[in-house]
Every structure is written in structure tokens, then in C-alpha cells.
Amino acid sequence: MKSSVNLSAGRSYLAIPGPSVVPDQVLQAMHRASPNIYAGELVEMTETLIPDLRRVARTRHHVAIYIANGHGAWEAALHNTLQPGDRVLVPASGRFAIGWSEMAEALGLEVEILDFGTTAPWDLARIAEVLEADREHRIKAVLGVHVDTSSSIRNDVAALRRLLDAAGHPALLMADCIASLGCDRFEMDEWGVDVMVAACQKGLMVPAGMSFVFFNDRAAAARAALPRISRYWDWSPRSNPEMFYQFFGGTAPTHHLYGLRAALDLIHAEGVENVWARHAHLARAIWAACEAWGEDGPLRMNVPDPGLRSNAVTALHMAAPNGTRLRTWLEQNLGLTLGIGLGMAPPDSPEWHGFFRLGHMGHVNGHMIMGLLGGIDVGLKALDIPHGQNALARAAAVLAAS
Ligand SMILES: *Cc1c(COP(=O)(O)O)cnc(C)c1O
């Protein structure tokens, strides 16, 4: 460390790919006495969340709200549509797809993983082969992670629907949009997605603790055909806000609901399309800086093709252990926290310390992204990590060309 002055006091910045930065409006909405959970404002307000959640997911269909994180929504989606022995296909381009498949296996489902590694998107031709070979339609669902937060790869969910249709395959199409909802364009109905899972702490900007399963009538029919379903995870009462107490299987997540109301107000005041455009523009500035750093140093983005990158998260690599050194230094000295690498190398291996990630989802704007990039530039210099110059100028040029 070259300076003994510590510059970390002031507002800290958590730039990890979830939980994301919580807007002051959301925090203020949550800062209140506990409301009545049986009648009155909370009950009426909760009903207004449903249409506004649908508008973010671009669906006319149903949504169930769970007091759970994303893992809970993963399990709920599977539990409401499938039963032990059913087969699911999981095309994977990162750790989160593998995680969802492990959950499926634990529920007694028969899992077929098509693992495309951590730097490539789904190989659609390979998936088509598997679907076409499945003439008996033993595969009941395809589980696709839209943006895999570990690799930062964005997969083509609409193309997966086209494959299913071309093969005349009736499997349900399920999408994990936990990282992408409210960041990368996602069109549930237009893309023919039957079930979509999301959580509140990423693009939806609410502290962790609430998650969502969106489902259409095909998925509801699969639920209706099941012989038995867990009372708690059943999505039927949870998609009917008139049954308020059953809606949450008990006490409502009171403060989270107020937080979500404020977050949805922010999203819809800006407009979902504008929210996506903001994420896309900020992501381009980040990538311009990363390219510049990489020109004269070993920093590289995990996904070489910009067309396959998510606008919500960027996975990066440097020579180990510089990823960990940079993260640690930035947190201790500048109050800036970057994300750890996930699923790219074994956690106990030396290589693990080369990977890190930037979260740029939700409540982020131009000056925050310039602050994020500026902080990284400071850290690279303070630690004498080789890097190309002009990163900040390149990012500024991207943002200036709005
Ligand atoms: C964060 C995330 C999850 C897990 O969500 P939790 O709330 O941590 O359970 C699953 N899938 C994706 C794509 C994610 O980004």
C-alpha cells in the first residue's frame, strides 16, 4: 500500500451481482411501524403489486410471491409442476444452472444436464438434437437460466422456445430470471415461457427475502394434474391476493411488500424499456473500460462476444491472486465491494483468486458506474497490477455518446 491515508469513510458501494444497491426510496418505504396484516392499507397495497410485477415480467399470467430467496423460487417452480421420476433437461452455461439442476435432483427428478462450460452460451443445435431424440416426450421441462450470474452469459430464451416448437415437444419452458429481471430484456409471453422465477434483491432493488414464480395456464394445468403438493409451496393460493393470509402461507412479509411497492414505482416511472436501455448503456461503458485495461495487462472479460454478455453483471479474470487482492484492497481502502468469482475454479484452488465480478443491476446510474470504474483504476495502480491506460476516458466517451 502506497498511502497510509484510508479513503473508505463515506457511503460504501456494494457492486456485487446481488444483493444490489437498495434505493433510498425503498429503504424509506420500509422504515415504518408494523402494519395490520388482516385489513387496510397493506392488504389493498399488495393487490397493486400483482399487475406491476406482471408488467416487469411482460406477462398477462399469474404470479406467486414467496417469503424466500431465489433458491425457494427454484424449488417452488419445480415442485408445482413436476413429480419424482419426471425428466428435466438443463442446458448449462454456469454455476446457477448446475445449482438449479441439483435442486431438481434432490426432489427426485431425473436430470439431464447439457453442460456448455462457463464461457459459452447454450448450443442450440445440441439441445435440438436431444429434444428431437426424445420421441416419447419423457422430458417434462427444460430449465434455462437466462443470465447465469457466475459466468455473466446471457442465453437466448426465445430461441429455446422455437426449438421446442420446431420439435413439437410439449415440455414446459422454465426460465431463471433472478439476475436478469429488470436489467436485460425479457418477454415472458412473447417468448413463450411457461414458468419464470425471480427474486427481489437484484434488478428489483429490494433487500433479499422475497421471490416470485410467474406461470401461465399450461403450467397451471401441470400443477392441477399433480396428485399431491406441499401446502406451503403450492402456488395456487399464493396467486390469489383476495385470500390474503393464505397468499403468504401465514404472516405477510410486511416491510418487503412496502419496499417492493416503492421499487416498482421507480421502475414504472422510468419505464421498463428505459430501464433496460440504461442497463445496456452502462454495461457498454464498463466493457469499454475493461477492454482498455486488458490491452496492456492480463485482465479479460469472461465472455468475449458482447452480444452474449448480460447487461447486469460482468465476470472478469486476472492473473491469480490479483482478483482477490484487488477486491480486498478496494473494500478496505475505498469502501467499494466487488463480487467474488463463482463456479469458475474450485474455491480452494489458487486460480480461484483470479476471478471476480462486477454487479451493475438495478439502482445504478452514470456517476456510480464511473465511480466503480474509477475505483478499480485506483486499485490497479495502488497494487501495481499491470493494466492498459485510458479505461476511464473510454468509458466516459461511451456515456457521453448517449
Ligand atoms: C442470485 C441467483 C440465484 C440464487 O438466488 P438466491 O436469492 O441467492 O437464492 C439463482 N439464479 C441466478 C441466475 C441468480 O443470479
The ligand as a Gaussian input file, in Angstrom:
#p B3LYP/6-31G(d) Opt

LIG

0 1
 C      -28.789000     -14.951000      -7.341000
 C      -29.215000     -16.011000      -8.272000
 C      -29.794000     -17.204000      -7.829000
 C      -29.944000     -17.539000      -6.375000
 O      -30.743000     -16.623000      -5.719000
 P      -30.720000     -16.607000      -4.112000
 O      -31.629000     -15.481000      -3.765000
 O      -29.292000     -16.359000      -3.718000
 O      -31.216000     -17.917000      -3.653000
 C      -30.214000     -18.116000      -8.768000
 N      -30.073000     -17.887000     -10.088000
 C      -29.498000     -16.765000     -10.553000
 C      -29.360000     -16.573000     -12.027000
 C      -29.054000     -15.796000      -9.663000
 O      -28.466000     -14.683000     -10.125000

